[in-house]
Amino acid sequence: MISVGVIANPSAGKDIRRLVAQGRVVSDQEKANTLIRVFAGLKAMGVDRVLSMPERSLLTREAAKKFEGALVTDYVEMPPAEHGGASTRAAKAMIEDGVECIVTIGGDGTNRNVAAAGGDVPLVAISTGTNNVFPQMVEGTLAGVAAGAIATGKVTREEVCRHSKRLEIFIDGQLREIALVDAAVSREMFAGTRAVWDLSTITDVFLTRAEPACIGISALGAHLQRITIDEPRGMHFTIGDSKSKTQVLAPTGPGTVDSVGIDRWSVLEPGDRHEIEQRPGMIALDGEREVSLLAGQTVEISLSTDGPWVVDVPVALEVLARINSNGMRPAT
């Protein structure tokens, strides 16, 4: 059977940034509706089975019911998802099961957790989070068609996927965490609500990409030098204040455009390790405070080109259209 994994995060798009930065809210009902459309695209491409992460909001229930008899819907054998680590566990199980593609419903944090499972299974990342640099704003039917096309071999990974990068966080020489978009060093000592929304607390930023059309911390880097998802390099910069020589005006969050001082910046090369000296503090990974900076630890950040494969949905649809048109006569 041709299988596709589905990891839908019910918590994505519901953090404190809805209050402090007017971030959009994607309801569970909208996520469920998106999944119905994803299932329609998968079925049309000839996928036989969906393997889903169980979660208490039952986001895949309506899609499974609607396509009962047309698509087999199974669930990973694990407790219902209640935290980010569940997405990693589900992704590992899906990879071991042999899924050909994984569809994610969430934001940067959701995809970071999925990518932590490793493997070369391509991701179709549908944005329902906050800053949404990694996942795409894509209609569910189109995402399902793209995922189904690569799962069934109608298109190939080399044709329609981009090999992304990741930031690796080493503690005392051991790889402990990754980030797909940014790692921000904060003076704050506690995770709190996890989400980073006050840039005055940030000292250093490490980026895998910096593109003008993005929103969030990575948008600052785009005004220093544009770096795309698949270029083999990243960026490091230190945040200053209003007296810094370089001032960058960028959309740092939903409804928020900030002028931020940059003291210095440099290009990151793969494999270079940068030691973090801030103590005490935390490192925010893709917008969420995760790593505590404790006395006596050696903490380093490095850029790697070994990130997940990501399906470029518009490219996949273009390749499909080209394949279909080759066997058809023009209308007369």
Sequence and secondary structure as in RCSB ss.txt:
>XXXX:A:sequence
MISVGVIANPSAGKDIRRLVAQGRVVSDQEKANTLIRVFAGLKAMGVDRVLSMPERSLLTREAAKKFEGALVTDY
VEMPPAEHGGASTRAAKAMIEDGVECIVTIGGDGTNRNVAAAGGDVPLVAISTGTNNVFPQMVEGTLAGVAAGAI
ATGKVTREEVCRHSKRLEIFIDGQLREIALVDAAVSREMFAGTRAVWDLSTITDVFLTRAEPACIGISALGAHLQ
RITIDEPRGMHFTIGDSKSKTQVLAPTGPGTVDSVGIDRWSVLEPGDRHEIEQRPGMIALDGEREVSLLAGQTVE
ISLSTDGPWVVDVPVALEVLARINSNGMRPAT
>XXXX:A:secstr
  EEEEEE TTTT STHHHHS      HHHHHHHHHHHHHHHHHHT  EEEE  BTT TTHHHHHHTTTTSEEEE
 SS  B SHHHHHHHHHHHHHHT S EEEEE HHHHHHHHTT SS  EEEEE SSS SSSB   HHHHHHHHHHH
HTTSS HHHHEEE  EEEEEETTEEEEEESSEEEEES  S TT B   GGGEEEEEES B TT  STHHHHHTT 
 B TTSS EEEEEE  TTSSEEEEEEEETTEEEEEEEEEEEEE TT EEE    SEEEEETTEEEEEE TT  EE
EEEES   EEE HHHHHHHHHHHHHHTS    
